[in-house]
Amino acid sequence: EPEVTQTPSHQVTQMGQEVILRCVPISNHLYFYWYRQILGQKVEFLVSFYNNEISEKSEIFDDQFSVERPDGSNFTLKIRSTKLEDSAMYFCASSSEGVSNQPQHFGDGTRLSIL
Amino acid sequence: AQKITQTQPGMFVQEKEAVTLDCTYDTSDPSYGLFWYKQPSSGEMIFLIYQGSYDQQNATEGRYSLNFQKARKSANLVISASQLGDSAMYFCAMRASGNTPLVFGKGTRLSVIA
Protein backbone atom coordinates (compact mmCIF):
# COMPACT_ATOMS: atom_id res chain seq x y z
CA GLU A 1 0.00 0.00 0.00
CA PRO A 2 1.37 3.44 -0.89
CA GLU A 3 2.52 5.51 2.03
CA VAL A 4 3.82 8.92 2.98
CA THR A 5 7.55 8.85 3.70
CA GLN A 6 9.30 11.30 6.00
CA THR A 7 13.01 11.83 6.57
CA PRO A 8 14.80 11.99 8.86
CA SER A 9 12.98 10.09 11.58
CA HIS A 10 14.81 12.08 14.23
CA GLN A 11 16.63 15.41 13.91
CA VAL A 12 18.67 17.05 16.64
CA THR A 13 19.60 20.69 16.01
CA GLN A 14 21.14 23.55 17.92
CA MET A 15 18.86 26.49 18.66
CA GLY A 16 19.12 29.13 15.96
CA GLN A 17 20.04 26.68 13.22
CA GLU A 18 17.99 26.05 10.11
CA VAL A 19 16.34 22.69 9.66
CA ILE A 20 14.63 21.10 6.67
CA LEU A 21 12.18 18.28 7.13
CA ARG A 22 11.45 16.18 4.07
CA CYS A 23 8.37 14.34 2.94
CA VAL A 24 7.45 12.24 -0.06
CA PRO A 25 3.65 12.21 -0.30
CA ILE A 26 1.67 9.41 -1.91
CA SER A 27 2.32 9.70 -5.62
CA ASN A 28 -1.15 10.50 -6.96
CA HIS A 29 -2.07 12.83 -4.11
CA LEU A 30 -2.44 16.52 -4.80
CA TYR A 31 -3.01 18.03 -1.35
CA PHE A 32 -0.24 18.22 1.20
CA TYR A 33 -0.15 19.21 4.83
CA TRP A 34 2.22 19.69 7.74
CA TYR A 35 1.12 19.18 11.33
CA ARG A 36 3.07 19.17 14.55
CA GLN A 37 2.58 17.48 17.90
CA ILE A 38 4.39 18.79 20.93
CA LEU A 39 5.12 15.93 23.32
CA GLY A 40 1.99 14.87 25.17
CA GLN A 41 -0.24 17.32 23.37
CA LYS A 42 -2.68 17.19 20.50
CA VAL A 43 -1.84 17.38 16.83
CA GLU A 44 -1.88 20.94 15.48
CA PHE A 45 -2.22 22.08 11.89
CA LEU A 46 0.59 24.13 10.42
CA VAL A 47 0.01 24.54 6.69
CA SER A 48 -1.73 23.10 3.66
CA PHE A 49 -0.38 23.19 0.11
CA TYR A 50 -2.01 22.68 -3.24
CA ASN A 51 -1.07 23.52 -6.81
CA ASN A 52 2.34 24.79 -5.74
CA GLU A 53 1.06 27.31 -3.28
CA ILE A 54 -0.05 27.56 0.31
CA SER A 55 -3.80 27.05 0.69
CA GLU A 56 -4.09 27.78 4.38
CA LYS A 57 -1.78 28.30 7.32
CA SER A 58 -2.23 28.50 11.07
CA GLU A 59 -0.98 31.10 13.54
CA ILE A 60 1.92 28.78 14.34
CA PHE A 61 3.19 29.02 10.78
CA ASP A 62 4.99 32.34 11.11
CA ASP A 63 7.80 33.87 9.06
CA GLN A 64 10.27 31.33 10.41
CA PHE A 65 8.47 28.56 8.54
CA SER A 66 8.32 27.89 4.82
CA VAL A 67 7.23 25.03 2.60
CA GLU A 68 8.35 24.02 -0.83
CA ARG A 69 7.75 21.38 -3.43
CA PRO A 70 11.15 21.49 -5.12
CA ASP A 71 10.38 18.70 -7.57
CA GLY A 72 7.57 16.36 -8.49
CA SER A 73 7.88 14.17 -5.44
CA ASN A 74 9.30 15.98 -2.41
CA PHE A 75 7.51 18.35 -0.05
CA THR A 76 9.66 20.13 2.50
CA LEU A 77 9.16 22.15 5.65
CA LYS A 78 11.93 24.59 6.55
CA ILE A 79 12.36 26.27 9.90
CA ARG A 80 14.79 29.15 9.44
CA SER A 81 16.03 29.83 12.96
CA THR A 82 14.88 27.13 15.33
CA LYS A 83 13.72 27.85 18.87
CA LEU A 84 13.46 25.52 21.84
CA GLU A 85 9.68 25.52 21.51
CA ASP A 86 9.95 24.11 17.99
CA SER A 87 10.80 20.76 19.56
CA ALA A 88 7.97 18.46 18.49
CA MET A 89 6.97 15.63 16.22
CA TYR A 90 6.29 16.95 12.73
CA PHE A 91 3.90 15.04 10.53
CA CYS A 92 3.49 15.34 6.81
CA ALA A 93 0.15 14.23 5.35
CA SER A 94 -1.37 13.99 1.92
CA SER A 95 -4.79 13.38 0.45
CA SER A 96 -6.06 12.66 -3.03
CA GLU A 97 -8.73 15.33 -2.92
CA GLY A 98 -9.37 18.40 -0.85
CA VAL A 99 -12.80 17.36 0.31
CA SER A 100 -14.10 16.45 3.74
CA ASN A 101 -14.64 12.76 3.02
CA GLN A 102 -11.06 12.02 2.06
CA PRO A 103 -8.71 10.92 4.83
CA GLN A 104 -5.32 12.49 5.12
CA HIS A 105 -2.63 9.85 5.19
CA PHE A 106 0.18 10.61 7.57
CA GLY A 107 3.85 9.80 7.45
CA ASP A 108 5.62 8.32 10.45
CA GLY A 109 6.78 11.76 11.53
CA THR A 110 10.08 13.47 12.20
CA ARG A 111 10.95 14.00 15.82
CA LEU A 112 12.70 17.38 16.04
CA SER A 113 14.74 18.10 19.13
CA ILE A 114 16.16 21.59 19.60
CA LEU A 115 19.03 21.91 22.04
CA ALA B 1 -14.41 26.95 13.56
CA GLN B 2 -14.42 23.26 14.39
CA LYS B 3 -13.77 21.77 17.79
CA ILE B 4 -13.24 18.20 18.94
CA THR B 5 -13.61 17.12 22.55
CA GLN B 6 -12.31 13.84 23.91
CA THR B 7 -13.14 13.67 27.61
CA GLN B 8 -11.36 10.41 28.46
CA PRO B 9 -7.62 10.97 28.92
CA GLY B 10 -7.13 7.26 29.59
CA MET B 11 -9.10 4.04 29.32
CA PHE B 12 -8.44 0.45 30.34
CA VAL B 13 -10.03 -2.58 28.76
CA GLN B 14 -9.62 -6.30 29.24
CA GLU B 15 -8.35 -8.25 26.27
CA LYS B 16 -11.20 -9.58 24.07
CA GLU B 17 -13.68 -7.08 25.51
CA ALA B 18 -15.23 -4.16 23.59
CA VAL B 19 -14.43 -0.56 24.42
CA THR B 20 -15.97 2.78 23.45
CA LEU B 21 -13.88 5.91 23.09
CA ASP B 22 -15.89 9.11 23.27
CA CYS B 23 -15.73 12.02 20.88
CA THR B 24 -17.97 15.06 20.60
CA TYR B 25 -17.59 17.76 18.02
CA ASP B 26 -18.79 21.22 17.24
CA THR B 27 -19.12 22.86 13.86
CA SER B 28 -21.48 25.18 12.05
CA ASP B 29 -20.64 23.62 8.69
CA PRO B 30 -23.42 21.27 7.47
CA SER B 31 -20.92 19.12 5.55
CA TYR B 32 -18.02 17.57 7.40
CA GLY B 33 -16.06 14.40 7.90
CA LEU B 34 -15.13 12.68 11.13
CA PHE B 35 -12.00 10.55 11.44
CA TRP B 36 -10.30 8.38 13.99
CA TYR B 37 -6.54 7.88 14.05
CA LYS B 38 -4.43 5.52 16.14
CA GLN B 39 -1.00 6.56 17.40
CA PRO B 40 1.07 3.70 18.84
CA SER B 41 4.02 4.40 21.11
CA SER B 42 6.27 4.42 18.03
CA GLY B 43 4.59 7.70 17.05
CA GLU B 44 3.06 7.19 13.63
CA MET B 45 -0.53 8.23 12.90
CA ILE B 46 -2.66 5.47 11.45
CA PHE B 47 -6.02 6.24 9.84
CA LEU B 48 -8.72 3.91 11.18
CA ILE B 49 -12.19 4.95 10.11
CA TYR B 50 -14.22 7.75 8.53
CA GLN B 51 -17.80 8.96 8.92
CA GLY B 52 -19.40 11.57 6.69
CA SER B 53 -21.97 13.99 8.04
CA TYR B 54 -24.52 12.86 5.46
CA ASP B 55 -23.90 9.15 5.86
CA GLN B 56 -27.06 7.36 6.93
CA GLN B 57 -25.28 4.33 8.36
CA ASN B 58 -22.58 4.07 10.95
CA ALA B 59 -19.16 3.34 9.49
CA THR B 60 -17.51 0.01 10.17
CA GLU B 61 -14.01 -1.18 9.39
CA GLY B 62 -13.14 -4.62 10.71
CA ARG B 63 -13.15 -4.45 14.50
CA TYR B 64 -13.70 -0.69 14.43
CA SER B 65 -17.10 0.90 14.24
CA LEU B 66 -18.21 4.45 14.66
CA ASN B 67 -21.31 5.24 16.70
CA PHE B 68 -22.44 8.42 14.96
CA GLN B 69 -25.17 10.41 16.65
CA LYS B 70 -25.57 13.56 14.61
CA ALA B 71 -28.13 15.28 16.83
CA ARG B 72 -25.84 14.82 19.82
CA LYS B 73 -22.76 15.73 17.76
CA SER B 74 -20.96 12.62 18.88
CA ALA B 75 -18.81 10.17 16.96
CA ASN B 76 -17.67 7.50 19.38
CA LEU B 77 -15.24 4.80 18.31
CA VAL B 78 -16.09 1.25 19.29
CA ILE B 79 -13.33 -1.35 19.23
CA SER B 80 -14.61 -4.90 19.51
CA ALA B 81 -12.61 -7.87 20.76
CA SER B 82 -9.71 -5.75 22.02
CA GLN B 83 -6.19 -7.00 21.42
CA LEU B 84 -2.96 -6.12 23.20
CA GLY B 85 -1.82 -4.39 20.01
CA ASP B 86 -4.72 -1.95 20.33
CA SER B 87 -2.91 -0.22 23.20
CA ALA B 88 -2.20 3.26 21.83
CA MET B 89 -3.38 6.87 21.75
CA TYR B 90 -6.56 7.39 19.78
CA PHE B 91 -7.39 10.72 18.22
CA CYS B 92 -10.74 11.89 16.95
CA ALA B 93 -10.53 14.50 14.21
CA MET B 94 -12.84 16.37 11.91
CA ARG B 95 -12.62 18.24 8.68
CA ALA B 96 -15.19 20.69 7.31
CA SER B 97 -16.07 20.94 3.65
CA GLY B 98 -13.47 21.99 1.14
CA ASN B 99 -9.73 21.70 1.48
CA THR B 100 -9.68 22.38 5.19
CA PRO B 101 -7.22 21.01 7.72
CA LEU B 102 -7.99 18.30 10.22
CA VAL B 103 -8.84 19.48 13.70
CA PHE B 104 -7.84 16.98 16.38
CA GLY B 105 -8.98 16.24 19.88
CA LYS B 106 -6.52 15.76 22.74
CA GLY B 107 -6.68 12.01 22.42
CA THR B 108 -7.48 9.03 24.64
CA ARG B 109 -4.80 6.62 25.77
CA LEU B 110 -6.16 3.08 25.60
CA SER B 111 -4.47 0.33 27.55
CA VAL B 112 -5.47 -3.26 26.85
CA ILE B 113 -4.88 -5.60 29.77
CA ALA B 114 -4.22 -9.32 29.35
Interface residues (C-beta under 8 A of the other chain):
Chain A: Y31 Y33 Y35 Q41 K42 V43 E44 F45 S48 Y50 S55 E56 S58 M89 F91 A93 G98 V99 S100 N101 Q102 P103 Q104 H105 F106 G107 D108 G109 R111
Chain B: S31 Y32 G33 F35 Y37 S42 G43 E44 M45 I46 F47 Y50 G52 S53 F91 A93 R95 A96 S97 G98 N99 T100 P101 L102 V103 F104 G105 K106 G107
